[in-house]
Amino acid sequence: MTFEDRREAGQPANHEDAAGEAIRASSDTGGAADATASKPVWQLLPDMATGGGPESGASNAAPIELDRETIRRLERELLGAERTLKRRDIAAGAGVSLLSARKLWRAMGFPNIGDDDIAFTQKDLGALTTIIDLVRQEQLTEDAAISITRAVGQMTDRMVVWQIEAIVEEMVAQRGLSDADARKTLVSELPDLIEPLEKTLVYAWRRQMNAAVQRLALRAESGLAASETGRDGDEQDAPLPLARAVGFADLVSYTSLSRQMNERTLAQLVQRFENKSAEIISVGGGRLVKTIGDEVLYIAESPEAGAEISLALAKAFSEDEFLPAARCSLVWGRVLSRLGDIYGPTVNLAARLTALADPGEVLVDSGTAATLAANERFVLTPHEPRQVRGFGEVQPVTLARGTGTGIVLD
């Protein structure tokens, strides 16, 4: 399956000449100067429950005024060139129909634009050509190219929003600016941050890709073999390809607690929860799949690693003076990984067990307990079977610390 060729769509050939020349003329632009060291982003307010702390907007500095030329210079630096091309120019230069180009732009998350809008640069032309060439060279199908492009668009969109909000929060807390003035200030200071943020992104992507390669090459077969322990092949998750430990951690009384907080303290609670969860999961060798408000979903490639992460999360939140305790669960089984998320009965069962757990407790199912039973690092205490929606009768088992110190954060 390939993208529709531009000539088949009947687009004028003169666009191709102009856009092709633009491709040949395109060149990389350098980044901004090295950024100066920034102040710490995180500073916990003194009263998480009542929302006490310094008032925002207390700065005596003159308000930042942004003119059109400032915005235009920043746009040129971010986009790498001036906007000189229309969408038909881009499609023609890449040698595909406008329909095919629009599929990729929509997957990337770009808004619709009109035929006469000069919205694109030579960099856009090169990027579209790069993706199209992967399909032409049969390295990817069209469906795969669109899926990968959508992943890039969604992840970078969330990443950019996250980064902006983190910097704005720092400016409000450390400089005493109002939220509106902090956002204006960020626009004026962003040129010094573009290059280091971009380098960090590329570095992290390469490290994450290498970690994924290691998992593919070294652990896939051993993980699948381990997942067969105590199974007869008739389990609900049997057809799924990946053996993983799936865990949830859910903050207790988050809804009622959040009602007592203002916007800033609630944001800090969520950030503290996510930061601590991500750190423990990473150090424990797992992967944070996603956070959903007061809940975190993670995976690990062995039941032992998943158990250590679960115990560390339960302990950390129980001992944190600002965060409420968490209900935790862990299930070892098979999952389907798609769109950066995981699916299947294993995930659903772990979610159900979380709801059954007491604050500070980790629950596993009987199959996971059997896998961990011979390991002296863990103590397993079975409970009476419970009726669980979608699974029938399930025996919850409390997982507790046995020997050893567990995950240590340095």
Secondary structure, 3 states (H helix, E strand, C coil): CCCCEHHHHCCCCHHHHHHHHHHHHCCCCCCCCCCCCCCCCCCCCCECCCCECCCCCCCCCCCCCCCHHHHHHHHHHHHCCCCCECHHHHHHHHCECHHHHHHHHHHHCCCCCCCCCCCECHHHHHHHHHHHHHHHCCCCCHHHHHHHHHHHHHHHHHHHHHHHHHHHHHHHHHHCCCHHHHHHHHHHHCHHHHHHHHHHHHHHHHHHHHHHHHHHHHHHHHHHHHCCCCCCCCCCCCCCCEEEEEEEEEECCHHHHHCCCCHHHHHHHHHHHHHHHHHHHHHCCCEEEEEECCEEEEEECCHHHHHHHHHHHHHHHHHCCCCCCEEEEEEEEEEEEECCEEECHHHHHHHHHHHHCCCCCEEECHHHHHHHCCCCCEEEEECCCEEECCCEEECCEEEEECCCCCCCCC
